């Protein structure tokens, strides 16, 4: 069987990681499909988030500890610093479930934002962040379109004393316009994607995209 390799749009930035693992690509195709029902969409979003978590966390610092096994004591490694997952509501909740399944000891927070369809600006309606720490904060939203919501969320977090260098932004898909705007605003921010799509249409929706992630996740 012939293997078809699809090309990703190029974007020259060291802090952008596009995760092209075969399982991630396969599950992203399921999520994109307009015929995927809500239950399958939700479960696949959780699964792809779990897979992406391996890459987002691959450089976390560890520390040595002693563990008692059923047979003896041994040296073992544990995470050195706390981790928090912050969802941009509402669609970010679908991704946070996958991350929390991988890191159940992580703390959770959320930032409620919606897009003003006239101005395309992000409007905040809720802030609930975990207790501040010196570890990693994974900020999640399935789609990075204009970049306005991500920038608004990061500004909220930095005003609470969280450094941009502590934040990893994780999304399924993004438009180059949003990535460029986000990196221009936060040059040191690390961005992790499953796909960098073609761009935005006149309504500022990502093309080819996956539709409205929140509507497909929650059915409304």
Backbone bond lengths (Angstrom), bond angles and torsions (degrees), N, CA, C in turn:
res aa  C-N    CA-C-N  psi(-1)  N-CA   C-N-CA  omega(-1)  CA-C   N-CA-C  phi
1 X - - - 1.461 - - 1.524 109.34 -
2 X 1.316 116.59 133.48 1.457 120.93 -178.94 1.521 110.30 -77.09
3 X 1.323 116.26 134.96 1.459 121.79 176.63 1.517 109.50 -92.25
4 X 1.321 116.07 126.85 1.456 121.24 179.94 1.518 108.48 -101.21
5 X 1.315 117.33 123.48 1.454 122.23 179.13 1.523 108.83 -103.16
6 X 1.313 116.89 118.86 1.457 120.79 179.10 1.511 109.31 -90.63
7 X 1.308 116.49 139.91 1.462 120.98 -178.58 1.512 110.26 -88.54
8 X 1.318 116.19 147.77 1.450 122.87 175.76 1.520 108.69 -102.08
9 X 1.350 118.10 145.01 1.462 119.14 172.95 1.522 110.02 -57.10
10 X 1.310 116.62 139.78 1.460 120.01 -178.73 1.514 110.57 -81.92
11 X 1.312 115.04 143.73 1.463 120.74 175.95 1.512 106.92 -149.11
12 X 1.318 117.89 106.08 1.471 120.73 -172.33 1.519 113.03 -78.54
13 X 1.301 116.17 90.12 1.464 119.23 175.70 1.514 108.52 -150.38
14 X 1.319 116.40 128.84 1.461 120.99 -174.99 1.519 112.88 -66.83
15 X 1.335 117.67 -23.81 1.460 120.17 -176.17 1.523 112.92 -93.73
16 X 1.320 117.68 10.09 1.460 121.89 175.73 1.522 109.53 -105.54
17 X 1.342 116.25 124.47 1.464 121.79 176.93 1.517 108.93 -118.64
18 X 1.324 116.71 121.37 1.463 121.46 174.92 1.523 107.50 -104.37
19 X 1.315 115.67 116.97 1.463 122.08 -173.60 1.525 108.74 -86.18
20 X 1.321 116.76 111.78 1.466 121.42 -174.18 1.530 112.42 -111.59
21 X 1.314 117.29 25.44 1.464 120.15 176.49 1.532 109.21 -58.08
22 X 1.327 118.38 140.43 1.464 120.66 -177.82 1.530 114.25 -53.81
23 X 1.325 118.23 -39.31 1.461 119.94 179.85 1.524 111.56 -68.01
24 X 1.334 116.39 -37.16 1.465 119.96 176.87 1.523 109.70 -63.96
25 X 1.324 117.15 -45.71 1.465 121.10 179.96 1.524 111.24 -62.83
26 X 1.325 116.32 -41.52 1.465 120.78 179.53 1.528 111.27 -62.67
27 X 1.317 116.34 -47.16 1.463 119.87 -177.89 1.532 111.68 -70.57
28 X 1.326 117.01 -30.43 1.456 119.54 176.21 1.528 110.60 -64.70
29 X 1.332 117.52 -35.30 1.464 120.70 176.63 1.520 111.20 -63.11
30 X 1.328 116.76 -37.35 1.466 120.74 176.91 1.522 110.00 -64.61
31 X 1.315 117.08 -43.41 1.459 121.41 -178.64 1.527 110.93 -66.87
32 X 1.317 117.91 -37.66 1.468 120.82 179.84 1.532 112.29 -67.13
33 X 1.312 117.38 -32.56 1.463 122.29 -172.97 1.527 111.07 -60.78
34 X 1.327 116.35 123.70 1.466 120.44 -177.69 1.523 112.33 -66.10
35 X 1.335 117.62 -18.64 1.462 121.44 -179.15 1.525 113.20 -89.39
36 X 1.327 117.98 -1.93 1.466 120.91 176.82 1.519 109.19 -70.76
37 X 1.334 116.65 125.22 1.467 119.09 -177.02 1.529 110.76 -77.07
38 X 1.321 114.96 172.70 1.468 120.85 -172.44 1.526 112.06 -62.42
39 X 1.329 117.99 -42.58 1.463 120.62 -178.78 1.525 110.66 -64.47
40 X 1.320 116.86 -45.30 1.460 120.25 178.50 1.524 110.84 -65.42
41 X 1.326 117.38 -38.85 1.463 121.05 177.73 1.522 110.30 -60.32
42 X 1.331 116.26 -47.29 1.465 120.91 -178.17 1.527 111.03 -63.43
43 X 1.325 116.79 -46.56 1.463 120.19 -178.38 1.528 111.80 -66.02
44 X 1.319 116.62 -39.64 1.462 120.11 -179.44 1.521 111.22 -70.28
45 X 1.329 116.81 -36.48 1.464 120.24 176.05 1.526 110.44 -61.63
46 X 1.329 116.49 -40.86 1.461 120.24 176.90 1.525 110.74 -63.85
47 X 1.325 116.86 -43.83 1.469 120.83 -177.79 1.528 111.97 -65.62
48 X 1.320 117.24 -44.47 1.460 119.52 -179.08 1.522 110.74 -67.35
49 X 1.328 116.98 -31.62 1.468 120.56 176.16 1.523 110.75 -67.00
50 X 1.329 116.65 -38.34 1.462 120.07 175.95 1.525 110.87 -61.37
51 X 1.318 116.87 -44.66 1.464 120.51 -179.78 1.523 111.38 -64.27
52 X 1.318 117.47 -41.54 1.462 121.08 -179.74 1.521 111.81 -67.34
53 X 1.335 116.40 -28.14 1.465 120.81 -179.46 1.527 111.53 -59.85
54 X 1.331 117.33 -34.45 1.469 120.13 178.62 1.526 111.06 -58.10
55 X 1.323 117.11 -40.13 1.465 120.84 -177.96 1.525 110.85 -76.56
56 X 1.325 116.28 -42.50 1.468 120.53 -178.26 1.525 111.12 -60.67
57 X 1.325 117.01 -33.58 1.472 121.39 -173.74 1.527 113.72 -103.75
58 X 1.318 118.40 9.56 1.468 119.62 -170.31 1.528 113.89 -67.62
59 X 1.330 118.21 -17.89 1.466 120.41 -179.62 1.528 113.00 -110.65
60 X 1.313 117.10 19.75 1.465 119.68 178.59 1.528 110.72 -64.12
61 X 1.326 117.49 140.37 1.469 120.15 178.59 1.527 111.43 -71.86
62 X 1.318 115.61 145.25 1.462 122.34 179.29 1.520 110.12 -119.33
63 X 1.322 115.20 162.12 1.458 120.29 173.39 1.522 109.24 -136.16
64 X 1.318 114.79 152.17 1.458 121.72 -177.03 1.519 110.33 -81.58
65 X 1.325 115.58 139.42 1.456 120.40 176.84 1.529 108.82 -144.07
66 X 1.326 115.69 170.22 1.457 122.00 177.17 1.529 109.49 -104.38
67 X 1.325 116.22 132.13 1.460 121.87 179.32 1.522 108.65 -123.69
68 X 1.313 115.76 136.69 1.461 120.58 176.30 1.525 109.07 -96.25
69 X 1.312 117.02 112.58 1.460 121.97 176.61 1.532 108.69 -86.06
70 X 1.332 119.22 173.73 1.467 119.76 175.36 1.524 113.61 -60.53
71 X 1.342 117.39 -15.91 1.461 120.76 -176.73 1.517 114.25 -108.35
72 X 1.337 117.07 -36.85 1.464 119.56 -174.21 1.518 109.59 -166.57
73 X 1.323 115.99 -177.76 1.461 121.17 173.20 1.527 109.55 -92.73
74 X 1.328 115.61 150.15 1.459 119.22 176.62 1.521 109.87 -150.99
75 X 1.320 114.78 158.29 1.449 119.89 174.21 1.528 109.21 -79.69
76 X 1.325 115.45 141.91 1.456 120.24 -179.46 1.521 109.19 -147.86
77 X 1.327 116.42 165.16 1.454 121.52 -177.30 1.523 110.48 -110.53
78 X 1.329 115.57 138.75 1.458 121.44 175.23 1.528 108.65 -131.24
79 X 1.320 116.12 162.62 1.457 120.32 177.48 1.518 110.18 -63.82
80 X 1.323 115.65 137.73 1.463 120.22 -174.90 1.520 112.81 -86.55
81 X 1.329 117.72 -29.07 1.464 120.86 -173.45 1.527 110.23 -127.06
82 X 1.323 116.78 156.04 1.468 120.19 179.06 1.530 111.60 -65.99
83 X 1.326 115.10 161.88 1.464 122.53 175.69 1.522 108.25 -131.25
84 X 1.314 116.05 140.17 1.458 121.43 173.99 1.521 109.54 -127.63
85 X 1.321 115.20 147.37 1.460 122.25 175.95 1.521 107.55 -115.50
86 X 1.322 116.63 123.45 1.462 121.61 -179.06 1.525 108.26 -117.58
87 X 1.327 116.17 119.25 1.461 121.71 -178.91 1.521 110.41 -95.77
88 X 1.329 115.91 135.86 1.460 120.34 167.02 1.522 106.27 -86.30
89 X 1.334 115.49 114.92 1.465 119.86 -175.01 1.528 110.56 -72.67
90 X 1.368 113.29 149.02 1.449 124.26 2.69 1.519 112.64 -101.08
91 X 1.345 115.34 -23.56 1.465 120.11 -171.50 1.523 113.07 -64.22
92 X 1.339 117.34 -25.36 1.454 120.10 179.69 1.516 113.70 -60.75
93 X 1.339 116.65 -23.46 1.468 119.94 179.41 1.525 111.58 -61.37
94 X 1.320 117.10 -32.28 1.456 119.88 179.45 1.512 112.89 -65.91
95 X 1.329 117.09 -28.17 1.461 121.16 177.95 1.525 111.46 -85.88
96 X 1.320 116.85 -36.52 1.467 119.80 -176.91 1.523 111.57 -62.43
97 X 1.334 117.49 -31.44 1.463 120.14 178.88 1.524 111.18 -61.43
98 X 1.322 116.46 -39.70 1.457 119.70 178.92 1.514 112.43 -67.46
99 X 1.332 116.26 -40.96 1.465 119.94 179.55 1.522 110.50 -66.67
100 X 1.331 116.68 -42.93 1.462 120.32 -179.20 1.527 111.79 -65.84
101 X 1.322 116.96 -28.41 1.465 119.47 175.58 1.523 110.84 -66.12
102 X 1.338 116.56 -30.07 1.459 121.35 178.79 1.525 112.32 -86.55
103 X 1.343 116.55 -32.10 1.475 121.26 -177.19 1.530 107.91 -129.59
104 X 1.331 118.36 71.96 1.468 120.24 -174.60 1.519 114.05 -64.28
105 X 1.335 117.30 -19.18 1.461 119.47 179.43 1.522 112.42 -82.03
106 X 1.320 118.14 -6.20 1.465 121.32 179.23 1.525 110.38 -67.55
107 X 1.323 115.77 151.72 1.458 120.67 173.27 1.527 108.76 -92.77
108 X 1.338 115.38 157.61 1.459 120.24 -175.89 1.522 111.65 -120.96
109 X 1.314 114.69 150.75 1.450 121.78 173.22 1.514 109.13 -147.44
110 X 1.325 116.22 174.06 1.459 119.57 178.67 1.522 110.32 -151.04
111 X 1.312 114.84 150.97 1.457 122.91 175.29 1.521 106.96 -128.21
112 X 1.313 115.89 119.28 1.456 120.53 -178.87 1.514 111.12 -88.53
113 X 1.325 116.32 118.95 1.464 122.35 179.23 1.523 108.87 -137.09
114 X 1.320 115.79 145.04 1.459 119.30 169.18 1.517 109.05 -134.97
115 X 1.319 115.91 154.89 1.458 121.10 -177.25 1.525 110.59 -89.56
116 X 1.324 116.43 124.29 1.459 121.23 171.09 1.526 107.45 -70.83
117 X 1.335 116.69 115.06 1.460 119.79 -172.37 1.524 112.96 -71.70
118 X 1.322 117.32 -13.24 1.465 119.93 176.78 1.528 111.36 -85.87
119 X 1.350 115.79 -44.53 1.469 119.87 -176.54 1.524 112.79 -99.86
120 X 1.353 117.09 -15.41 1.469 124.54 -175.06 1.528 112.66 66.47
121 X 1.337 117.06 9.22 1.457 121.29 178.26 1.525 110.13 -83.07
122 X 1.336 116.18 155.23 1.465 121.65 179.06 1.525 110.25 -85.59
123 X 1.319 115.76 134.50 1.463 122.28 178.76 1.523 108.18 -114.89
124 X 1.329 116.73 125.63 1.466 121.72 -177.12 1.519 111.28 -89.76
125 X 1.345 116.80 136.92 1.456 120.55 176.41 1.528 112.83 -131.47
126 X 1.342 118.42 -5.08 1.467 120.07 -179.33 1.523 109.60 -158.81
127 X 1.330 115.74 136.88 1.467 121.74 173.41 1.523 108.16 -134.26
128 X 1.312 117.05 119.75 1.462 122.21 175.92 1.523 107.54 -142.90
129 X 1.334 115.40 93.84 1.458 120.52 -176.16 1.523 111.46 -103.55
130 X 1.336 117.27 150.32 1.468 120.40 176.37 1.527 110.55 -66.34
131 X 1.324 114.85 166.30 1.458 120.24 175.31 1.525 109.56 -59.20
132 X 1.326 116.24 136.41 1.463 122.06 -175.99 1.533 110.90 -62.82
133 X 1.336 115.70 140.56 1.466 121.90 177.27 1.526 108.51 -149.23
134 X 1.331 116.71 -179.84 1.465 120.52 -175.69 1.525 113.03 -102.47
135 X 1.324 116.85 15.07 1.459 121.03 -178.91 1.518 113.20 -97.52
136 X 1.329 115.65 -154.27 1.459 123.35 -174.85 1.525 111.47 -91.16
137 X 1.330 114.95 138.93 1.463 122.50 171.23 1.531 107.52 -115.85
138 X 1.332 116.63 120.33 1.461 120.92 177.53 1.525 107.77 -99.18
139 X 1.318 116.33 111.17 1.464 122.83 179.98 1.525 107.84 -94.26
140 X 1.337 117.25 125.60 1.465 119.82 -171.82 1.523 112.54 -125.03
141 X 1.316 114.21 140.09 1.461 124.52 173.32 1.526 105.59 -159.22
142 X 1.331 118.88 127.66 1.464 118.75 -175.69 1.523 114.91 -57.41
143 X 1.346 117.19 -30.07 1.459 119.47 -174.57 1.524 111.20 -129.76
144 X 1.325 115.40 135.72 1.459 122.97 172.61 1.522 106.46 -113.32
145 X 1.325 116.05 99.17 1.466 120.96 -175.08 1.526 110.75 -97.35
146 X 1.323 117.01 -87.20 1.470 120.31 178.62 1.518 112.39 -78.71
147 X 1.332 116.38 -22.93 1.465 121.08 -176.09 1.511 113.53 92.51
148 X 1.333 117.43 -7.80 1.466 120.04 -175.01 1.527 112.57 -65.80
149 X 1.332 117.29 -41.97 1.470 119.60 -179.23 1.524 111.22 -67.08
150 X 1.326 116.90 -42.31 1.464 120.28 179.35 1.522 110.90 -62.90
151 X 1.328 117.07 -42.68 1.465 120.61 179.04 1.518 110.48 -64.18
152 X 1.332 117.01 -42.94 1.467 120.36 178.95 1.520 110.77 -61.53
153 X 1.340 117.37 -42.08 1.463 121.00 179.91 1.523 111.06 -65.08
154 X 1.314 117.00 -42.27 1.465 120.55 -179.78 1.523 110.61 -66.45
155 X 1.319 117.61 -38.89 1.467 120.33 177.03 1.526 110.89 -62.19
156 X 1.319 117.04 -39.46 1.465 121.11 176.80 1.526 110.09 -62.36
157 X 1.321 116.88 -43.81 1.462 121.05 -178.37 1.527 111.69 -67.35
158 X 1.321 117.17 -42.52 1.469 119.32 -178.81 1.528 111.46 -68.43
159 X 1.320 117.25 -30.01 1.463 120.02 176.16 1.525 111.32 -67.37
160 X 1.336 116.42 -20.54 1.466 121.53 176.41 1.528 111.38 -89.92
161 X 1.328 117.04 7.04 1.461 120.75 176.57 1.511 115.37 93.24
162 X 1.337 117.84 8.09 1.461 121.72 178.84 1.522 108.76 -88.19
163 X 1.319 117.00 129.04 1.460 121.44 -179.69 1.528 110.98 -76.94
164 X 1.330 116.52 145.16 1.464 120.57 175.52 1.526 110.53 -58.04
165 X 1.321 117.00 -33.39 1.464 121.04 -179.66 1.528 112.64 -67.56
166 X 1.333 117.29 -15.05 1.464 121.27 176.65 1.524 112.09 -87.84
167 X 1.324 117.25 -10.03 1.456 121.74 -172.04 1.525 110.63 -101.30
168 X 1.331 115.74 134.46 1.462 122.50 168.34 1.520 107.04 -116.82
169 X 1.326 116.49 123.95 1.469 120.13 179.14 1.523 108.67 -95.34
170 X 1.328 115.69 127.12 1.462 121.80 -174.80 1.522 109.35 -124.19
171 X 1.338 116.17 123.39 1.463 122.12 178.82 1.522 109.17 -139.70
172 X 1.323 116.20 156.87 1.462 118.81 175.38 1.517 110.74 -72.41
173 X 1.326 115.86 -54.69 1.456 120.38 -175.87 1.518 109.55 -131.95
174 X 1.336 115.08 158.29 1.461 120.30 179.17 1.516 109.49 -148.90
175 X 1.313 115.02 155.64 1.459 122.01 169.64 1.523 108.27 -95.04
176 X 1.326 118.27 144.56 1.469 119.77 177.77 1.520 112.70 -55.12
177 X 1.341 117.16 -33.28 1.459 120.38 179.36 1.524 111.40 -60.86
178 X 1.337 116.11 -42.70 1.457 120.28 -179.76 1.512 112.72 -69.57
179 X 1.338 116.24 -40.12 1.467 120.21 178.41 1.523 110.28 -63.20
180 X 1.330 115.98 -44.36 1.466 120.12 -179.89 1.528 110.95 -61.93
181 X 1.328 116.80 -45.28 1.462 120.37 -178.66 1.521 111.01 -64.94
182 X 1.332 116.71 -41.56 1.459 121.03 -178.91 1.526 110.93 -66.62
183 X 1.318 117.70 -42.39 1.463 120.24 178.85 1.525 112.02 -71.01
184 X 1.320 117.12 -30.58 1.464 119.60 175.95 1.523 110.26 -66.44
185 X 1.328 116.24 -37.56 1.466 121.44 179.87 1.521 111.57 -78.04
186 X 1.335 117.02 -36.70 1.475 122.56 -177.23 1.532 108.80 -133.61
187 X 1.328 118.40 79.90 1.472 121.24 -174.20 1.528 114.38 -58.41
188 X 1.331 117.62 -30.87 1.468 119.94 -175.91 1.528 113.08 -90.40
189 X 1.337 117.39 -2.32 1.462 120.59 -177.66 1.525 110.88 -67.98
190 X 1.327 116.43 133.31 1.461 121.43 176.08 1.530 108.91 -90.85
191 X 1.336 115.44 125.89 1.458 122.40 -178.51 1.526 108.97 -114.95
192 X 1.334 115.94 133.46 1.460 122.24 179.47 1.527 108.62 -122.87
193 X 1.333 116.46 126.31 1.460 122.63 -177.23 1.523 110.37 -130.70
194 X 1.339 114.81 156.75 1.459 119.65 167.23 1.522 110.75 -90.74
195 X 1.337 117.05 -23.35 1.459 120.33 178.60 1.517 110.65 -159.33
196 X 1.330 115.88 140.20 1.461 122.38 168.78 1.521 106.39 -103.14
197 X 1.339 116.22 109.26 1.455 121.31 -172.92 1.532 111.92 -82.08
198 X 1.335 115.29 -174.74 1.465 120.90 -172.53 1.524 112.98 -70.33
199 X 1.325 116.90 -42.55 1.456 119.25 -177.36 1.513 111.87 162.50
200 X 1.331 116.01 -163.68 1.458 122.97 -178.75 1.525 110.15 -106.46
201 X 1.350 115.94 145.89 1.460 118.97 171.99 1.526 109.75 -88.28
202 X 1.317 117.62 -172.23 1.456 121.34 -175.88 1.525 112.83 -66.09
203 X 1.327 116.24 -20.46 1.470 120.52 178.02 1.522 111.97 -95.34
204 X 1.329 117.15 9.28 1.466 124.13 179.67 1.524 112.19 65.33
205 X 1.338 116.78 31.43 1.458 121.55 171.24 1.529 109.23 -97.77
206 X 1.336 115.46 144.20 1.460 120.41 -178.97 1.528 110.11 -70.97
207 X 1.333 116.07 135.11 1.459 122.95 177.77 1.532 108.70 -119.39
208 X 1.359 119.04 132.25 1.461 127.52 0.36 1.526 114.22 -72.51
209 X 1.309 118.24 -23.91 1.459 121.77 170.97 1.510 115.19 66.07
210 X 1.335 114.46 -156.66 1.464 121.61 179.20 1.523 111.50 -147.56
211 X 1.327 116.28 14.51 1.460 120.08 -176.15 1.516 110.73 86.55
212 X 1.319 116.40 -158.03 1.464 122.19 177.41 1.524 108.55 -88.96
213 X 1.325 116.68 108.67 1.470 120.79 -174.87 1.522 111.60 -60.71
214 X 1.332 117.53 -40.38 1.456 120.45 -179.86 1.513 112.30 -63.47
215 X 1.325 116.90 -45.02 1.462 120.85 179.21 1.523 111.14 -63.90
216 X 1.314 117.10 -41.58 1.461 120.22 -178.59 1.526 111.62 -72.16
217 X 1.322 116.63 -27.63 1.464 121.04 -179.90 1.517 111.78 -78.44
218 X 1.332 116.36 -41.69 1.466 120.97 -173.09 1.527 113.71 -106.86
219 X 1.322 117.53 -9.58 1.458 120.10 177.61 1.508 114.11 78.34
220 X 1.324 117.48 16.28 1.469 120.20 179.81 1.523 109.09 -157.45
